[in-house]
Amino acid sequence: MSEWSGVGELTSKAAGRHFTSISQTHGERLRATFNALTGIVAEVTKPGRAPFSILKDAANYGFDRAQRAVLVADALRERGDTFFAHEAAGCPPVLIYDYDIAVDGRQLPRPCNYMLLRIRPPEGVEVFEWKRPYMIIDPRAGHGAGIGGFKADSQVGVALKGGHPVYFTAFWREPEPGQTLADVTRAEAAFVRHVQATHPDAPKPVVIGNCQGGWATLILGASNPDITGPLVLNGAPVETWSGEVGANPMRYNAGLLGGQVQPMFWSDYGDGVFDGAWLVLNFEMLNPGRTWFRKYYDLFEKVDTERGRFLEFEKWWSGFFLLNEPEIVWIVRELFVGNKLARNEARLEHGRVLDVKQIHSPIIVFASHGDNITPVKQALNWIMDAYADETEIRIRGQRIVYMVHESIGHLGIFVSSSIAKREHQEVASTLKTIEALQPGLYEMVIEDVAGEGHEKRFTVSFAERKVSDLPGYGDGRQDEVPFGAVERLSELQAELYDVFMRPLVQASVTRASAELGRQMHPLRLQRAALSSRNPVLAPLPAIAEATAQARRPAEETNPFVLAEKLVADAFEQTFDIVRDLRDAWYEMAFFSIYATPQMRWFGRNFNFERTHKSKEELIGLPEVQSALLHVASGGFVEAVIRMLILLADARGTVRRDRLERSARVLTKDEPFRSLPAAQRAKIIHEQSLIVEYAGAAAVDTLPDLLRTPEERRRAAEVVQFVPGALADMEPRTLAMLQRFRAVLDLPPATLDVLEDPLAPLTQAAQ
């Protein structure tokens, strides 16, 4: 009875949230529509209006709309022509930058259809070989590559403007025979090694993964922890069972549509190749009002100015790519149905288990509440699954920084100019300072400060967080329990299909029939019908050209134009209401089936959490015991790093200016500058463990590390320089600083240290 009450709780919670969302959202939209309609009626019936002006408005409106219809039809024709030309060219990346192929994955020992592109900086932009390179991994989720460099204000553009060499991981339309995800990961690792070899004087490259490229970046880091620099995950669905009840219906697809059987069947239907157009169609069905109506109405409304932008985006959206059957089945089985990556169960190949805790490079995660494809919980909950708590993150020497945007949509994370100018710009400018953070979990907070346009500047701070501070932690995860039954049922269906149905399906498919099936896909048919291949449209280009020359747009205040916009809004809202009701039914159907006691029992062995070490076991780890043996060992370097960590613990939140001073000391001043990056990271990790577990001894043993009065004075000045003026320090920070001086037999600090005390020594060493 208790479990049945849980079913009722989940379904009622989902129904309540859907009902509230539908009533509030659509109620507000209906009120706005009614108010706008009232305004139009008042304008038309206003006293003093010319009696026959309405006829003139109608004539202008009709003429303008007829012209717009012709121009939109011609734009759609051009989209179809571009689609076929793009496919004939092999669907090259839609980057706006010129590039050279640095590594061709088809020539590697284990060939795959991936390639590494070296981006050529545009005129007027200088790139420095010694600066940290950027490598961007775009998603291979049905579409082609290039969305990360689609605009000047993009991930590529931000890195180039900073003088960084930029590399882009792209792919050809068709996979190599026998290609697997393991081959792709090996190719990406080869790309990273090539970048390192090309820039031997630069730090390890930062790897940026967009959407599906995000979990690919995690896999790359977990399987090759020694080669990458910081990893940036943008809108990456890692914890695929997670989501918000009443908000994220896409995660229920496996339970209601068949799990692994779907990609297995469609791959067999394609003669061993899965057509990415099915994934694109799935994305479109998430928001049909937008993708099937509003997108085209926006083009109709702004056809005089937005045609080029529409065609540019459609060139990428219409680039349908292919995946081999082992690739798509691995993705569905291990990630979207099995949710195995964060639970340490995913196997890239036999005997090769992927463990994200093996990653030692900093990880920066960017998520958004406005993302309906990768909800915030899917982007972040893997942290609480992989690590027992924030203490284990510190013990493992890991730095995880996350940001949560309030509203930007999924594609906006990669292509929005505003995001590029703010979030991507600030991430790029703070990578060095992020590496100077002590290990732990942080939230990166970006606030607008001053300036406009390109002069706009932001303030950045890093707030140390607990795992329990992650968004959605307090909601519990009871809504994820039913997915255990989904995984088991998916495995059973896959086995039955493989044994009984697959031989029949494969025997009925030929290469020719597979290609015909791809050409008959609804999205391809739509583009073929509205292209120059359709003889009915042969006169259209000439008619469109004449129409453009005789263009006579109606005024925006034309009452018929205003009424049309209201009708368009109402039509889109109808789509949205149907979508919202569909999503509500979808979620309640899922819980009604899979949250029942019988299905919970059915999936009991598949619904598990990763085994975490207890606090006592964590203290017993070799790296912790080794650090505690060295609590009284070391010198100036170890003492300064330890004191900086103690100060950071005292204040909790680290402002960017203070972090930049810390990074300057640790990377540009001697004796820190001469340390190899790996050794510096090792010392920071060891001193973090000492601060965490040695307690008061971490402070009391400072005199053992700083043996001379001159060393003690200089170390105290350095750690005072980082937090800034005494008047700006928090009381706990100032108290810790004074404690250092007391332990080191130095007088209390009364004067500010505003100049870097190590700068003269560094200049002398140079």
N, C-alpha and C positions, 0 to 999 in steps of 0.2 A: 504493500500500500504506500510505503514511503517512496519507492521508486516511481510508482504511478503518479504520486503527487508531484514528483520532480518533472514528469512529462507535462502535467498541467501547468506547472510554474513556467516552464520554458515556452510553451505555446502561448500562454496568456501574456507573458512578457513580450514575446515577439508581436502578438496581435495588438497589444496596447501601444507599443512603440510605433508600429506601422500606422495604426489609426490616428495617433497623435500627430505623427509627421504628415500624413495625408491631409488631415483636417486643417492643420496650421498652414502648411505650405500652399495648398490649393485654395484654402479660404482667403489667404492674403492675395494670391494671384487673381482670384475672381473679383475681390473688392477693387483691386487696381484696374482690372478690365472695365468694371462697371463705372468707376470714376472717370476713366478715359472716355468711355462711351458717352457719359453725361456731358463731358466737356465738348465733344464733337457736336452733339445735338444742340448745345447752347450756342456754339459758334455758327452753326448753319441757320439757326432760327433767330439770330441776333437782330434786333431792330436796326434798320438803316442799311442792311445788306442788299445789294442790287438784286432785283427779283429774278433775273435770268443768269446770275453768276454761277448758279449751281450747274447749269447746262454747259457753261464754258469749262468749269472744273471737271465735269464728266468727260468732255471731249479731250481735254489735255491729259486726263488720267488714262483714258483708253488708248490714246496715241502712244503715250510713254510706256504703258505696260506691254503693248504689242511690240515695241522696239526692244524692250527688256527681254521678252520671251525669245526673240530672235537671237539676241546676244548671248543669253544663257544657253540656248541650244547649241550655239557655235562653240561656247566654252566647253560644254560637255563633249562635243565632237572632238575638240582638240585634246581633251583629257583622254578619250579613247585612243586617238592617234598616238599620244605620248605613251600610253600604256603599252601598245604594241612595239613602238620604237624602243622603249626602255627594256622590254623583255628580249627583243632581238639583240640588244647590246649586252645581254647577260645581267641586266639589272645592276649596273655599277652604283657605288654609294652616291647619295644625293648631297654630298658635301658641297659647300659653296667655295671651298678652298682647293687649290691645285695640290697634287700629291704625287709621290713616287712610291712604287711598291718596294718596300724594304726586304720583306721575306714573303715568299709564296708558299703557303701551307701545302700546296699540292706537290712540292718538291721535297718535303720532309720525309724521314724514314717511315713514318706512319702518316700517310697523306690525308689531308682534309681540305675542305673548301674555304678555309680561312686564309686571310692575308693581313700582313702588317703594313700599314701605310705611313709614310713619313710626310707630315703636312708641311707644305712650303709656306713660309710666312708671307703675307701680302706686302705689297710695296709700302715702305715707310715703317715696317715693324722689324725690329732686330731681335734675333734669337741668340742666346749665349749657350755654347756647348757645355759649359761647366755648371749651368743651372739644372735643377732637378727636372728630369723629363716627365712628361705626362703620357700615360697610355690609357685610352678610352675604349671600353668594351661595350659596344652597342647590343641591344637585345636582338636575338634571332627568334622572334615569336610570331612568324608569319610574314612580317614586313622585312624590308631590306635594311641596310646599314646607312648611317649618315645623320640620324636625327640629332646626335650630340654636336654636330657641326653644321646645322641647318641654317643658322643665322650668324651674323657678325658678332652679336651679343649672345654668345653660347659658351658651352664648356671649352670648346676649342679656342674661341676668340678670347676668353678670359685668360687662358694659359699663355697664348701667343703674346698678348699685350703685356704680360708679366715677364716676357723674355725667355720663356721655357720652351725647349724642344717638345713638340707634340706628335704623338703617334696614335694611329687610329686602327682598331681591330675591326676589319670588315670581312665580308664573305661573298662568295659567288652564289648564284641562285641555286645551283644543283649540287648536292653533296657528292663526295667521292664514293665509289663503290665500297661497301663495307665499313664506312665511316661510323665511329661511335663517339660518345661524349668524352671518353677517355682520350681518344685521338685529338679532339678539340682542346682539351685541357693541356695535353702535352705540347700542342702547337702554341698555345698561349704562353706556356712556360718558356718555350724556345724564343718567342717574341720578346719576353722580358729579358732574357739573357742577351739577345741581340742588342737591345736598347742599352743594357749595362755595358756591353763591350764597345758600343759606339760612343758612349759618354763615360769613360773610365774615371774622370775627375769629378763627376756629379754624384750626388746622393742617389740611393736606390729610387727607381721610378715610382711615382704615385700611380696606382691603378684605379680607374673610375669605372664602375659598372652601373649601367642604366637598366632598370627593370629586370628582365631575365638575365641581363648581363651582370646584375648585382650578385645573384646566387652563383653565377659562373665565376665571379671574382672571389667569392668566399671559397669555392672549391679550389681555385687556383692557389689561394693563400694557404689553405689547409693541406694541400698535397705538395706544395713547394714553399714551406715557410721561410726558407733562407734567401729567397731571391727578390721579394717585393718590398717596396716601401709602404707608405700609408695606403690603405684601401678605403675607397669612398663608395658607398652603396646608396644609389638614388632610387627610391621607390621600388626596392627589391623585395619580392615575395619570398621570404625564407621560412617563416613559421606559418605554413599554408592552412592549418586547421583554425587559426585564430581569426577573429573578426568581432564585429559589434552585432549583438542580437538586434534585429530590426533594421539593419543598415547594409549588410554585405552579403547579398545572396549568391554571389559567384562561387563561394567556397562550397556550396551544396551540390555543385554540378556532378561530382563523382558519385554521390549517393543516389541522385535521381536520374542520371543519364548513362550510368553503366561503367564508370571507372576505366580500367585498363582496356576493356573490350573495345571501346570507341576508337582509340588510336590504332589498336591492332587491326580492326576491321578496315578502317579507312586506309591504312598502310597497305594491306593486302589488296584493297580495291585499286590502289595506285601502283601495283606491281612492286611492292616493297618500299615505296616512297610515300610519305605523308605530305599532303598539300597544305601549305600554310594558309591558304585562302580560308580554310575552315576556321582557323584561329581568329582571323580578321573578322569573319562573319560573327563569331562569338562575341568579340569586342563590340561590334556594332549593335548587337542585340541587347547589350547592357543598357544602352540609352538610345532607343530607336527614334525618339522624338528629335534628338539632336542629329544623329547620323543619317536618318532617312528623310527628314524634313527640314529642320532648322538650318542645317548646313547649306542646303540648296536655296532656301529662301534668303539667307544672308547673301549668297551670291547674286540672286535676283535683285535684291534691294541695293546692293553696292557693286553692280556689274561694271560700272564705269571706272571704278578705282581698285576693286579687289580681285579682278580676274587673275592677274599674275600670281597673287598670293594663294588663291584657291588651287591653281594648277601646280604650283610648287609643292604644296602639301599633298595633293592627290598623287603626284608622281611617287612620293614615298609611300603613301597609304596603299597605293595600288600595286606596289612591287611585291607580289606574292612569291615567297620563297619556299623551298622544299626541305624536308628533313628525312633522313633514313628511318626506317622502322625502329631499330634499336635506340636511336636518339630520342624520339618522341615518347616511346614506351618507358625509357629510363626516367625521363622528366616527369611523366604522369605517375609512374609507380613509386619512385623514390621521393619525389617532392610533393606533388599536389594531392596524391591519394595517401601515400605513406608518411609524409611529413617526417622523413628520416634524417635530414641533414643536421638539424639542431639536436636530435636525440642520439647522435653518434651511431646510427644504424645504416647510413647510406654507404654503399660500396660502389666506387667508380668502376672497378673491375674486380675480378676474383682476387681475394686476399688483400685488397686495398681499401680499408675502411677510412672514411673521411671524418676527421675530428677537428672542428673549428677551434678548439682550445689549443691546437698546435700553432695557430697563427700568433706571431709575436709582433707584427707590425701594428701600428695604430689603426683602428677601424672607425670611420666616420659614417654615420647613418643619417640619411635625410628622408623624412616621411612627411605626409600631409593629411590632415583631416578631410581635405577635399578630394582625396584620391579614392575613386570607387573601384579601382582594379587592384591596388595594393594598399589595403587599410593600414592604419598606423600599427595595429597589433601584429599584423603579418610582418611588418618591417622590423619590429622591435622585440617581440616576445621570445625570439630565439635566444636572446641574452639570458633571460631567466631560466630557460631550459638548459642551456649549455653550462651555466655557472651556478654553483650553490647560492652564492650571494656576491655582493661587491667585494668582500674580503678575498674570495677566491680569484676574482679578476686581478686584484692587486698582487696576490701571491704568484699568479701566473705571469706577472710582468706586463699585463695587457693594458692598453689605453683604449677605451671605447667612448666615443663622443657622439651624441645624437642631437638632432634638431627636428622640431615638429612645426610645420607651417600650418596656419589655420585654414586656408581655403584653396590653395592652388590645386588644380587637377593633375591627373597622372602624367599626361604628356607635357604639361606646363613645367613639371620638375626638370625636364631635359631641355625644352625649347623656349620657355618663356624668357623674354628679354629682361623683365624685372627680376626674375630669379637669378639670371646670370649676373646682373649688376649688383645683386645683394648677397644671396647665399653662396653661389659659386665663387664670387669674387672674394668674399671673406674667408671661405674655406681655403682658397688658394693662398691667401696672404697670411694665414695662421698655421700652415702645416708645420713650419719649423717650431713654432711655439707649442703646438700640440705634442710634438715629439719631446719637448722639454717638460711636459707634465709628468708628475709622478703617476705610476700605474693606478688605474681606477676607472670608475664610471662617471661621465660628466655630461651635462646638458650644455650645449652651446646656445647662448642667448644673444641675438642680434637686435639692436635697437637703432631706429633712425635718430640721427643726431643733428646734423646741420648740412646746409648746402642744397643745391638743386642740380638735376641732370647729372652730367659726368663729374660735377664737383661734389656730389652728395657723398657724405661720409657717415660711417656707422660706428657704434661702439660695440665691442664684442666682449663677453665675459663667459667664463667656464665655471658652472656651478657643480660642485661634486654631489653626486646623487647616490642613493641606494637603489638596489633592484626593486624594492617596494615603491619607489618613486616613479617607476616607468608608467606611462599612460595606460590606464586600463587594468593595472595590477589589482586594484581593490574590487574589481567587478567579479573576480573569481573566473574559473575556467570550466565550469560545469557544462557549458555549451559545446565544449570540445570532446567530451566523453563519447558521444554517439559516433564519432569518426573512426573509432576502433572497429566497430561493426562494418562500416563502409570499407575500410581497408581489407578486412577478412573476406567480405563478399566479393570485392574486386579481384582478390587473388583467386578465389574459387571460380568466378566467372571466366577469368583469363585462362585457367587450366582447362576448363570444359571447352572453351572456344578453341584453344590450341589443339586439343585432342580430336574433337568431333567436327568442328565447323571449318577450321582453317584449311585443311586439305581441300575441301570442296570449293571454298572461295578462291584459293590460289589457283586451283585447276581451271577455273572459269575466267581467269584474267590473263590478258596478254599485254605486251608493252603498248601495242596500238590502242587497245581498249582503255588502258590506264591513261594514256595521253588524251584520248577523246573525253574521258570522264573529267579530267582537269579542265579541258576547254569548255565543258558544259556546266562548270560551276556557276552558280547564280551571279557572283560578282564579276566573273570574266564575261559572261553573257551580256550583262548590263553594259559593260564597257565596249564590247564588240558591237552591240546594237546601236550604240550612240558613238559611232566612229565613221571615218571615211570609207570603211569597208562596206557600209550599208549604202547601196546605190541611191536610196531615197534621199540621203543627205548630200548628194553631190552638188546641188545648187546652193547649199547653205553658206559656204564661205563668201561667195560673191554677194549674197543677200545681206550677210552680216556686215560686210565691208561698207556696202551702200547705206545700211542702217546706221552704222557708227558715224558716217559722214553727215547724215541728216539728223543726228541725235537732238532731241528736244525733250529733256526731262521735265516732269511735272514738279511743281513746288512741293516742298516738304509739308507745308501747311494745307495742302489740298485736302479737303475733307474725305475724299475717296481714298487717298493715300493713307490717311490716318485710320480710316475704317478698315482698310486692307490689313494694316499692321495688327489691329485688334483681332481680326479673323485669323491671321497667322498665329498670333499668340494663343488664341483659343484652340486652334487646331493642334498646336504643339502640346498644349496642356492636356488635351484629350489623349494624345499619345502617352504623356507622362502619367496620367491617372491610370490608364491601362497597365503601364509598366509597374507602377507602385502596387496595384492590386495583384499583378502577377508575382511580384517579389514577395508580397505578404503570403500569398498562397504557397509559393515555393518553399518559404522557410517553415511555415507551419506544417506542410506536408512532410518535410524532412524530419522535423522533430517528432511528428506523430508516428513515423515509421521507425526511426533509428534511436530515439530516446526511450523507447519502451523497455521494460525489464528484460524481455526476451532478447532484444537486440543488444542490450548492454551485456548480457551474459554471453551472447554470441561473439561479441568483440572484446571480451574481457582480457584476453592475452595479447591483444594488439594495441590496447589503450594503456600505455605505460609512460613513465617519465624516465629520463636518463638518470642513472644512479649517481648521486652526488656524494662527495666525501664530507664527513662531519668536520667540525672545527678541530677536534683532536687529530683527525687524520691529516688535515691540511697542515697543522703545525708540524706533523711528523714528516712532511715532504722533504726530500734531500736539500732542495734549494733554501727552505726555511732554516733547517738545522745548520747548513753551511753558513748562512748569513749571521745567525746568532753566535756562532763561534768567532766571528770577526767583529763583534760589537766594539771591542777596544782596539781594533787594528785599523791601520790606514794612515792617511796624512791630510794635507791641506784640502785636496780634491774631495775626499770622502767626507771630511768635516763640513765643508761648505754645502755640499749636496744634501747632507743629512739635515743641516739647519734650515735650508730652503724648504725641504719637505715638511719639517716640523712647523714652520711658519705657514705653509699652505694648509696644513691640517688645522691650524688655529683659526684661520680666517674663513675656510670653507669655500667661498667663491673667489675665483681668480679673475681679475680684470685683465683685458688684453694688454694694456700698457705695462702692467706689472709682469705679465707673462713674457712680454717682449724683452723686458730688461733681464729677466731670468734666462731667456733663450740667448740673449747677447752674451751674458757671462759664461754660459755653458758651452757656447759654440764658437765665439769669436775672441774670447780673452784667454790668455795663457794663465795657468798650465792646461786649461780645459781644451783649448783649441787644438793642441797636439794629440789629443786622445782620438783614436779611431772611433767612429760612430758606434760600432758594436760594443766596444769597451765602455764607452760613456753610458750606453743604455744598460749594460750589465751593472755598473756601479749604481745608477739610479734605482734599478730594481732591487739590488742588495740593500741599499740604505732604506728603501721603502719598507722592506721586510723587517729591518731592525727597528724602525720607528713603530711599525705595527705591533711587533711582538716583544720587543725588549723593554718597553715601558719607560720608566724613569732612567734606566741605564743608558738609553740613547742620548740623553742630555748629560748625565753625570760623567760619562766616559769621554766627552769632548776634549778635556785637557790631555788625554792620552793620545789623541790624534794631532793636536796642535801643541807642540812642545815648547816653542819659543814665544816670548812676549810679542815679537814682531809678527809672527804667523797668526797669533790670536787677535791682535789689533786689526790686521788686514782682513782676516776672515769675518770678524764682526762688522767691519765697514762694508764688506761685499754684501752680506745678507741684509744689512740695513738699507743699502742702495736699492735693492729690488722692490720692496714695498713702497718706497718713496718717502715723502715728508712725514715727520713724526705726527704732525697734526692731522694727517689724513688716515693714519693707521687706526684700525679697530682696536678696542681695548685688549682683546685677547692676543692680537698680533704684537702690540707694544709690550704686553706682559711677558710673552715668550721671548721677545728680543732682549728685554732687560734680564731675563733669567739666563740667557746665553752669556751675557756679559758678566753676571755674577759668578757663574760657574768657571769662567775663564779668568777670573780675578781682574776684570776691567771695570772702570767706573761706569755708572749708568749713562745711557745715551741722552744727551741734551741738545746736540747740534744735528741738523739734517745732513745726510750724505746724498747729494744730488748729482755728483759726478762719479763715473765709474772708477772705483779705486784701482782696478787692474789695468786700466787703459795705458798708463805710463809703462808698466812692465811689458805689456803686449807690444807697444811701439818699440821699446828697446830690443825686444827679442827679434823683431822684424828687421 
